[in-house]
Amino acid sequence: MSDRKQTRNLILWGAGTTRTIRPHWVLQELNLKYEKRLVGSRTGETQTAQFRKLNPRGKIPVLQDGGLVLAESAAIINYLAENYGP
């Protein structure tokens, strides 16, 4: 969408759980442009070397904002609201 806010390089990892829906919802509500990495829990996708570098616990969701990496849906939501909210 052309009316999306310009951000750094937002990437949200995770899909298929209520905890991953929360940050997707907030990103949509804030009208932020972001890349979706739709990895599921208990699929083995969170156990890859690439993902484990982001979150050694192997849990979703994970948000990348440039060089910043956040895990835990509540922390992600608070960060997005504080940094990109109205």
N, C-alpha and C positions, 0 to 999 in steps of 0.2 A: 504494500500500500504506500502511496506517495505521501500520505499525511503522517506517517510514523515519525517519531522523534529520532533524531540522530544520536547515536550513543557510541561508546567505544565498541569493542567486539564482544557483544553479549552472546554467550552460549549456555543453554540450559540442558543438562544431561538428566534424563529420566523420563519415564512414562508409565502409565498403567496402575498407579497407586494414588490414594487420596493425598498422600504427602507430596507427590510430584504434581498433582493437579493444582495445588495452591500457588506455587510460583508461576506456572503457565498462566493461570487466571490473572494474577497481579500484573504480569508482563502485558497481557492483553488489555487490562483495564487502564494501565498507564500508557497504552498505545506505543509500546516500545518495539523496535525492530530487534529481532534476536534469531539466532540459529538454534534449531531443535536437534538434539542428539537423543533419539528415542530408544534408549537402552532400558530394558526391563529388569526388575529385581528377580532373583533366583533363576536367571537364564544363563548365567556364566558371563554375560556381557560386562558385568561390573568387576569381574576378576581378571580382566586383561591388563597387561602392563601399562597401557596408555591410561586406562581409567584409574588404576591403583596409584599412579603418580599424582592424580588429582585428589583422590580420597583413599588413603590406605585402608580405611575401614571397609571399602567396597560397597558403600551405601549410596542410594539416590534419594533426593535430588542433589545435584551439584551445579552451581552457577559459576561461570567464568566471566569476568568483566575485565578485559585487558589482562593484566598480570595477576589480578586478584582472584582467588578461588575460595568459594564459600560452600559449605555443606549444611544440611539441616534446613528444612523448609521455613521454619520461623525466622531463622537468621537471614535467609535469603529475602523473605518478604520484608523484613525490617530494613535491610540494606536498600532494597529497591525503592521503598517508600521514602526513606531519608534522602536518597541520592537522585531520584528521578521523579518523585511525587510533586504534586502542585505546591 
